[in-house]
Amino acid sequence: MIPTAKLFDQPDQQVVWDDLVSSMPGGHVLQCWAWGELKARFGWAVQRVAAGDACAQVLYRTVPGGLGTIAYIPKGPLVNYEDPESLRTLLAAIEPLARQRRAFCLKIEPDLEDDPALNERLLDLGFRPSPQPVQPRSTILVDLVPEPDQILAGMKQKTRYNVRLAARKEVTVRPGTEADLPTFYRLMESTAERDGFGIHTEAYYETAYRLFMPLGRACLLLAEYESELLAGLAAFALETAQGGTACYMYGASSEQHRNLMPTYLLQWEAMLWAREKGCRTYDLWGVPDREEEVLEAEFAQRSDGLWGVYRFKRGFGGRLVRTTGAWDLVYAPWRYRLYSAAVRLRSWGV
């Protein structure tokens, strides 16, 4: 028998849904209502489902070629993973809903550390490791529970020096307003061109600001020197029963006055913002997915991919964490195979 699914699909259910997400183990900002609304305005469909004592915000994206859709749960589902029956109940509730939208698979990316026992449970439920992750699998988490002086003391000496240098050289950090978004976006564009990464449209960042800022779940911080914008970042957070995690998601920096180390002071101010909100963890959001011994042995010589990012982020004294990664539950094997083949061809440049 298919379990009864409760759908949260009305705007007046936002507070109830977010309260539910906040109360769940591992509640994450990518499972909050505003994140689903953001994605819904830029090409995704969203469905919020609760069954038993578990819930998930499911995103759907149409795949070209008439293959249907992919169903995707970022940083979820939210469930007690040590209770396979609870997860099984939620998956059984999601499946008919996903099939109605012609989903050929359900992709999940739990916000949990890699664990052989968890992986075995997912295999038993029919999941397979996904060849196409969405979020970075490895990251660095900074503990915000200690006092600020202790957090600073836990950083690498050079990073701690750079944080203090920026402040001593009169770099200032202020909260950005909506009027600052065009300038921030231009800085994002130049940073993306310089460092070779992709960014969203200007409208995307404007929408994110308007959805999250009134809720107090995001900060836009700008670092300036003599009124000149040097760097900016956006971080997002969700208060949870466990204290919550703030995530550094978007950042940009100018080529000017790099010797003043504005990006270091920005990250420190973002950590202080997160700590004031009650967050216990600051997620620096993405480093190369390699063993720590390899990262430490090679970061000084490499700058490709996320290696330069690792060199910067490692200094903040956090803990390297590898999550369990992306997993696929296949509903339509033939369509899934065709899609996987297309993904491989793209990755090979064919």
N, C-alpha and C positions, 0 to 999 in steps of 0.2 A: 504494500500500500504506500502510495506517495504521501509523505508527510505534508501537513498544512504549512504553507509559506505565508508569512505576513509581509506584505509589501508596503514600503514607505515611499509613496509617490505623489504626495500632496505637499505644497510649500509650507503649510502650517504644521507639518510633522518634522521640520528641521531640528527644532530644539530637542524633541523626543529622540530622534535618531542620534544626534550628537551626544546626548546624555548616555544612550546605550553604548555607543562606541567608546566613550570615555570610561565607562564602567567595566569594559571587557579587558581581560589580560592581553597586553600587546596593542591596546588601542592606539591608532596612528593617525596622523593628520591626513594621510592619503586615503583614509577611510571616512573622513568627515564629509558632511553634506556639501560644503563649499567646494571641496576638491572635485566631487562628482559634477557639480554645477559648472565648474570651470571647464572640465573635459567635455561636458555636454554641449557647450557653446563652440567647441572647436573640433567637431567631427566624430565625437563618440556619442553613444547612447548610454544611459545609466539606469541601473535597477538596484534598489536597496532591498535586501531580503533578510528576514530573520526566521529561524526555525529552531524550535527547542531552545537551548541556551547558547546559540551561536548566531552570528550574523555576518553579512558580507555586502560591500558595495561592489557591484559587478559592472564593469565597463564593456561595451561592445563596439567593435570597429569593423566596418565592412572591408573585405579583402577583394582586390581587383580580380577580374577573370571569372566572376560568377561563382566563386567558391563559397560564398556566404560570409559569416562573421567569425571573429575570435572573441570569446568571452574572457575577460581578464580581471583578476582581483589583485590590485596593488597593495602590498604590505598586509595581506590577509589571506584567507578569511580569519575572522576573530573568533577563536574557539579554544577550548582546552585540548591541545594536541595529544595529551596523554590519555584522552578519552576518545578512542576511535569511533565509538558509536555516535557521539555528539557530532563529529565531523561528517560521518556517514549520513546522518539525518539532514544536515545542511546541504550536502552535495546532492542528495536525493530530491530535495526541494528545489534546488537551482536547475537541475538537469532539464526538466520539461520546459521551464521558462527559457532556458538557453536554446533549446531545440526549436522553440517557437520563433526565435530570431535567427534560425539557420546557423547556429554556432557549430563548427566542426570540432572545436576543442575548448576546454576551460583551462586557462593558464593562471596559476597562482604563484605569488612570491611572498611567502610568510616572512614577517619581520622577526625571524628566529635564527639563532646561531646554528651553524652546520653541526649536525648530530646524527651519527649512524642509526640510533634507535628511531629518531623521527623519520629519517629517510626510509627506513624499513617499513614504518607504518604507512607512509605515503605510497610506497610500492604495493603494499597489501591492498590499498584502496583503489588501485588501478592506475595511479599516476606513473609517469615516466619523466626522467630529467629532460627539461626543455632545451632544444638547441638554440633557442632565441630568447635570452633574457631581456627584460625591459629596464629594470633598475640595476645600478651597480651592485655586484655581489659582495664585494669587499669594501669596507669603510673604516673610518677611525672614529671612535666614540670617546668624548671627553666627559669625565665625571664632574658634575656641577655641585655635588653635595658638599664638598669642603668649602671653607671660607675662601674668598677671592685670593687672599695672599697665598694660601696653600695651593690653589689652582695654578697661579703664576709660578710658584716654586716647582711645580711638577712639569713645567715646560722645559724644552731644551734651552740651554743657556743663551744661544744665539737668538732664538725666538723671543724669549723674555726680554732680552736686550733691545730687540727691534720694536717690541710693543712700547717700551719705555722711551726709546729714541723718538718715535713718532710723536708721542705726547710732549716730549721735551723740545722738539723742533716746531712746536705749535701747530701740528696737524690737529684739526678739530673734526669731531664726528657729530653729526646731527641727524635727527629723524627726517626722512624725506617725505614730501607731501605729494599729492596727485599732480601738482604743477611741475614737480621735478621729473616725472616719468619720461617725457620726451628726451630730456638731457641724459637721463640714466640709460635710455634705450640706445641713444647714439654712442654712448660709451660701450654698451654691450656689443653693438655692431663692430666697432673698431677692435675690441678685444677678441671677438670671434674670428675676425679676418686675420688678426695677428697670430693667434694661437691655433687656428684651424679647427674650430668646433662649431656645431650648429646651434642656432637659437630659434626661439619662437618669434611670431610677429609682434609688433608693438602693441596691437590690440589685445594679444594674449596677456601680456604683463599688466596692461591697464585693467583688464577684467579681473585678474588675480588680486590686484590691489583693492579693487572695489568690493570684491567678495570677502576677503580675509581681514582687511584693516578695520572695518567697523566692528568686527568680532573680537579684536585684540589678539588675533591668532597669527599675525605676521608683522614683521618690521622691515622697513626699507631704511637702511643706514647709509649715509653719504660722508665720505672723508674729504675734507677740503684743506687747502693751504692758501692763505690770503685770498679767500673767496673763489679759488679755482678748484673745480671738482677733480679729484685725483682717483677716486675709487668708490665703488658702491657695492652693496650686497643686499639680498633679500633672504630672510629666514622665516620659516613657518613652524608653528607649534600647535599642539592640542593638549589641553590639560586633561590628565587622566587620574584614575584612582591610585596609580602607582607613581604619580609625579610627572610623567610625560617626557617626551623627547622633542627638542627643537632641532630642525633640520636646515642646514645651510644649503640652499638650492641654486641660487643665481648670484653670480658675481662678475664684476668688470673693473678694469683698472686702466689708467692712462699711462702713456710712455713718459709723461712729464713727472719730474720730481720723484722718481722711483726710489732714489736714495733716502727719501724721508719715510719709507716703510709704511705707507698708509694702510695696506691690506692687512698687516699684522694688528694694527690698532682696531681696525674694523671688526676682525674676528673676535677680538677680546671684548669689544663693546656688545657684539651680538651675544656672546656667552653671558655677559652680565644681564642683558635684557631677558634672556631665557631663564636665567637663575631667578630673577625677580618675579617671573611668571610662575615659579614653582617647579620648573622642569629640572629633572635630575640628571639629564644626559643631553649633550650637544653632539649631533651627528654631522661630521664634516663631509659626508655624502660622496663617497666614491674615490677609490684608489685602485691601482692595478691589482688584478686578482691573482696574486702570487704569494708564495710562502714568505713569512716575515724575514727569514734568513736570506732569501733571494732579493727581496726589496732592499734590505739593509746593505747587501753586498754590491748592488748595482745602481742604486739611485743617484749616486754622485756622478756617474758616467753617462746616464741616459736622460733624454728629455722628450722622447717620443711618447705619443699616447698620453696616459695619465701619470707618467713618471715624474714630470715636472710638478704636477699637482701633489704627488706623494712627498716630494722633497719639501714642499711648503707645509703640508698638513702634518707631517710627522713631528714637526717641532712643537706642536701644541700639547704634547704630553699625553695624548689619548691612548686608547687600547685598540689595536688592530683586530677587527672582527670580520670573519667570513660567514655570511648567512647561508642558509640551506639552499638558496638559489631559486630558480624558476622551475616549475613542474607543470606538465601538461596532462590533462585527463581527456582522452580522445573520445569523441562522440561519433564521428564519421571518418573511419580509417582512410578511405580512398581520397577524400578531399584533404585530409591532414597530410597524406603522403605527397600529394601534388603541391600543397603549400610549402612543405618542408623542402621539396626539391627546388622550388622557385627561390626560396631563401638561400639555399646552398649555391645556386647559380649566381645570384647577386653577389654573394660574399666572395666568389671566385672571379668576379668581374666578367662573367660570360654574357 
